[in-house]
Amino acid sequence: MEMTRRHRKKNEPASVEGLPADWRKQAKALRRYGGETPATAIERCADDLEATMREQDETTFSLVEAAHQSGYSKDHLGRLVREGKIPNAGRPNAPRILRRHLPLKAPSGPRLAESAARRDVSNEQIVQSIIDCIDSFQYHPQPSASSPVTSYSTLVYRRLRQFPHPLQFINIPCILLRVVLQ
């Protein structure tokens, strides 16, 4: 019996958790070809994304908030905490649940994650985080007649806001490289 490993295709979006590693690989490749500044920008973005994901994992919810997030009732979640199946991140009579321990009920209809209203982080917040990272370099291109851009952030924002879903941000390093090299 031959086992095959499924490889992600080049144009297939990666998971959000895999983005920092992918970006670091791309930064390493850029460094090999002398692209130190874009490589550093990409690594800072990867570091910021990892920090944001760690922070999000450490978010705690009350039983009411956890019920809203998970799809389970607050009574059921409270019972899971009392039985020790979910660790209590709060006090004995005021239980809280860490996001990473929160069980998620499978949606019965269309995927809830595909609904913009159900996302914890909006595309604008992701774009703003990346812009803040890039702004730390304080690089500002000169406006031209074909591209009346007042700042690097504006240019990056215009390029990035076209993405309808955060998973498509896998292409950010390529966009950054194109913008920097223009």
Backbone torsions as a table, in degrees:
resi	resn	phi	psi	omega
1	MET	NA	120.0	-177.4
2	GLU	-93.7	129.0	178.5
3	MET	-100.9	133.6	178.0
4	THR	-115.7	146.4	177.9
5	ARG	-100.9	130.4	-179.7
6	ARG	-79.6	122.2	178.0
7	HIS	-100.7	143.8	177.5
8	ARG	-75.0	131.9	177.3
9	LYS	-73.4	159.0	-178.0
10	LYS	-56.3	-42.4	-175.2
11	ASN	-91.3	0.8	179.0
12	GLU	-83.5	129.3	-178.0
13	PRO	-66.2	144.2	177.1
14	ALA	-85.5	167.9	173.6
15	SER	-73.6	158.0	179.2
16	VAL	-60.4	-37.5	-179.9
17	GLU	-63.7	-28.9	-178.8
18	GLY	-86.4	-10.8	-177.1
19	LEU	-60.5	-46.8	-179.2
20	PRO	-57.1	-41.7	179.3
21	ALA	-65.3	-42.6	177.9
22	ASP	-62.3	-42.6	-179.5
23	TRP	-65.0	-37.8	179.4
24	ARG	-66.6	-36.7	175.9
25	LYS	-62.9	-42.7	179.2
26	GLN	-66.4	-36.3	177.8
27	ALA	-65.2	-40.1	178.2
28	LYS	-62.3	-42.0	178.2
29	ALA	-64.6	-40.4	178.4
30	LEU	-61.8	-41.1	-179.7
31	ARG	-62.4	-37.2	179.3
32	ARG	-60.3	-28.1	-178.4
33	TYR	-104.8	17.3	173.7
34	GLY	86.1	11.5	-179.4
35	GLY	-91.9	64.7	-175.6
36	GLU	-64.1	-46.8	-176.5
37	THR	-64.6	-50.2	177.5
38	PRO	-63.5	-34.8	179.1
39	ALA	-63.5	-41.6	178.7
40	THR	-65.2	-40.5	178.4
41	ALA	-61.7	-43.6	-179.4
42	ILE	-65.4	-41.7	179.1
43	GLU	-64.7	-38.2	177.2
44	ARG	-65.2	-39.4	177.1
45	CYS	-63.4	-41.8	178.2
46	ALA	-62.3	-43.0	178.1
47	ASP	-62.3	-43.3	179.7
48	ASP	-63.9	-41.6	179.4
49	LEU	-64.6	-43.0	177.6
50	GLU	-61.7	-42.3	179.1
51	ALA	-63.2	-40.9	178.9
52	THR	-64.4	-42.0	179.4
53	MET	-66.3	-39.8	177.0
54	ARG	-62.8	-44.4	179.8
55	GLU	-62.3	-40.5	-179.3
56	GLN	-66.7	-37.2	177.4
57	ASP	-64.1	-28.0	-178.1
58	GLU	-86.6	-2.0	178.5
59	THR	-65.6	134.3	177.6
60	THR	-110.4	151.6	179.9
61	PHE	-125.8	145.1	168.6
62	SER	-70.8	171.0	-179.7
63	LEU	-62.1	-36.7	179.3
64	VAL	-66.1	-46.5	179.0
65	GLU	-64.3	-41.0	179.9
66	ALA	-64.2	-38.5	178.2
67	ALA	-63.2	-41.0	179.2
68	HIS	-64.9	-40.7	-178.2
69	GLN	-73.3	-38.4	-170.7
70	SER	-90.6	-29.1	-174.8
71	GLY	96.5	-11.1	175.8
72	TYR	-89.8	159.7	179.4
73	SER	-75.8	158.4	179.1
74	LYS	-66.7	-31.4	177.6
75	ASP	-64.9	-43.5	179.6
76	HIS	-64.1	-44.8	179.2
77	LEU	-64.1	-39.8	177.2
78	GLY	-61.3	-40.6	178.1
79	ARG	-64.4	-41.5	178.4
80	LEU	-62.4	-37.5	178.0
81	VAL	-68.5	-45.8	-179.9
82	ARG	-61.2	-37.7	-179.6
83	GLU	-78.3	-7.2	178.9
84	GLY	82.6	8.6	179.0
85	LYS	-75.6	-25.3	173.2
86	ILE	-123.4	127.7	178.9
87	PRO	-65.5	141.6	177.9
88	ASN	-85.3	118.7	179.1
89	ALA	-95.4	5.0	-179.2
90	GLY	-117.5	-149.8	178.8
91	ARG	-92.5	165.6	-178.2
92	PRO	-55.8	-42.9	-179.0
93	ASN	-99.2	5.9	177.4
94	ALA	-138.7	71.3	-175.1
95	PRO	-66.9	147.7	174.4
96	ARG	-133.6	152.5	-177.8
97	ILE	-123.3	129.9	174.8
98	LEU	-68.9	144.7	179.6
99	ARG	-55.2	-41.1	-176.5
100	ARG	-67.5	-19.7	178.0
101	HIS	-98.3	-1.5	-175.2
102	LEU	-75.1	119.6	176.4
103	PRO	-73.6	141.3	-179.7
104	LEU	-113.1	128.7	178.0
105	LYS	-78.4	136.1	178.2
106	ALA	-65.4	135.1	-179.6
107	PRO	-69.1	145.4	-179.7
108	SER	-86.1	-27.4	-179.5
109	GLY	-109.5	-140.0	177.4
110	PRO	-62.7	151.9	-178.4
111	ARG	-57.4	128.6	-179.7
112	LEU	-67.8	-31.1	-177.8
113	ALA	-66.3	-21.6	-179.7
114	GLU	-79.0	-14.1	178.6
115	SER	-82.6	126.0	-177.9
116	ALA	-59.6	-30.5	-178.0
117	ALA	-70.7	-21.2	-176.6
118	ARG	-93.5	-7.0	-179.3
119	ARG	-71.6	143.3	175.7
120	ASP	-80.4	-29.4	-179.3
121	VAL	-125.5	126.5	-179.0
122	SER	-84.4	163.0	175.9
123	ASN	-57.7	-39.0	-178.7
124	GLU	-62.8	-38.8	178.8
125	GLN	-67.0	-39.2	177.7
126	ILE	-64.7	-46.5	179.0
127	VAL	-60.2	-44.2	-178.7
128	GLN	-63.6	-38.7	177.8
129	SER	-62.1	-42.2	179.2
130	ILE	-68.2	-41.1	178.7
131	ILE	-62.2	-42.7	178.5
132	ASP	-60.8	-40.5	178.0
133	CYS	-62.7	-46.0	-178.3
134	ILE	-67.9	-37.1	-179.9
135	ASP	-62.9	-22.1	179.5
136	SER	-63.7	-17.8	176.9
137	PHE	-84.1	-16.0	179.9
138	GLN	52.1	45.4	176.3
139	TYR	-99.6	128.3	179.8
140	HIS	-133.3	118.2	-179.8
141	PRO	-73.5	161.7	176.3
142	GLN	-81.8	132.2	177.3
143	PRO	-66.2	147.2	175.7
144	SER	-129.1	172.4	-179.1
145	ALA	-64.1	-36.8	-178.3
146	SER	-78.8	-23.9	-178.8
147	SER	-138.0	83.1	-179.5
148	PRO	-74.4	78.6	-177.1
149	VAL	-106.1	131.0	-178.6
150	THR	-89.7	-21.0	178.8
151	SER	-153.7	162.4	176.7
152	TYR	-61.5	-38.4	179.4
153	SER	-59.8	-42.2	179.7
154	THR	-62.3	-43.5	-179.8
155	LEU	-63.3	-46.6	179.8
156	VAL	-64.2	-42.9	180.0
157	TYR	-60.1	-43.7	179.8
158	ARG	-60.8	-38.0	180.0
159	ARG	-72.4	-38.8	-172.4
160	LEU	-83.4	-28.3	-174.2
161	ARG	-69.1	-8.5	178.1
162	GLN	-74.1	-14.7	-177.1
163	PHE	-76.2	124.6	-179.2
164	PRO	-80.4	-16.7	-175.3
165	HIS	-142.6	138.8	-177.0
166	PRO	-56.9	-29.8	-178.8
167	LEU	-62.5	-21.1	179.4
168	GLN	-77.6	-0.5	178.8
169	PHE	-72.9	2.6	175.3
170	ILE	-59.8	-26.0	-178.0
171	ASN	-84.3	0.4	-177.1
172	ILE	-55.9	-47.7	-179.4
173	PRO	-57.4	-37.5	178.3
174	CYS	-65.6	-41.3	178.9
175	ILE	-64.9	-44.5	179.7
176	LEU	-59.7	-43.1	-179.6
177	LEU	-62.5	-44.0	179.2
178	ARG	-62.5	-41.7	-179.0
179	VAL	-65.6	-45.2	-177.7
180	VAL	-66.2	-37.3	-176.3
181	LEU	-83.6	-5.0	179.8
182	GLN	-70.5	NA	NA
